[in-house]
Amino acid sequence: MIDIGINLTNKRFDKDRGQVIAQAQDAGVTGMIVTGTNLAESQAAAELAAEYPGYLYATAGVHPHDAKSVSESTWASLRELWALPQVKAVGECGLDYNRDFSPRPVQDKVFEQQLELAVELQLPVFMHERDARARFIDILKPYRERLPAAVLHCFTGELDDLKAYLDLDLHIGITGWICDERRGLHLHQAVKLIPGNRLMIETDSPYLLPRTLRPKPKSSRNLPQYLPHIAQTIADARGQNIAELIKQATATSEQFFSL
């Protein structure tokens, strides 16, 4: 199975990154997409992926939190990354109207610029949306038919949100949020609606440690080796055989990222 979203360049992995990767392999994780969230992190993700050819891949882009840091030189540098064979998608890009770390007009502009570039380069987009559904759809919709593929990663929304995104033919990434009895129970119903060929699985590690892990890990750091636990929770919610779910999600991820 493939972890389509992991922040493996995060400083919380600096002391044992190689061990974390080895443990993921031992747990049956057959590939990982390392998320790029700004220029520096995208460069680091691409460099890390180059160290593990055929196992690690990367995205390159600008998260809405970092939109305010973009300059003209950012795009030239990102173009160099998107030309690399291990870089498989534009992103993480999108809108976050929850925290507003970047002004909303700036988020909107930088999101649209990345969609334009994804269309030009014919790369899929790896997207983030929080508390911005209407504006997100307004910006994305004119580009959707010209994009080869698009995934909304770490989906945590309600059924109406999901239906709107499925109507746009988006892929959906599900994380350990589904394992959270406080905030994620609604996802047990939502995942039943996602077509098998549009469902992908991710940890968003080191964030979103699944709360249903037993025994409970001593550390709050989420790890890619927990991906099978998330997959099992999704399979149970869908009433689907775990082996079938993993096979389908893996095939979907490989096709989406051209692995």
Secondary structure, 3 states (H helix, E strand, C coil): CEEEEECCCCHHHCCCHHHHHHHHHHCCCCEEEECCCCHHHHHHHHHHHHHCCCCEEEEECCCHHHHHHCCHHHHHHHHHHHCCCCEEEEEEEEEECCCCCCCHHHHHHHHHHHHHHHHHHCCCEEEEEECCHHHHHHHHHHHHCCCCCEEECCCCCCHHHHHHHHHCCCEEEECHHHHCCCCCCCHHHHHHHCCHHHEEECCCCCCCCCCCCCCCCCCCCCCHHHHHHHHHHHHHHHCCCHHHHHHHHHHHHHHHCCC
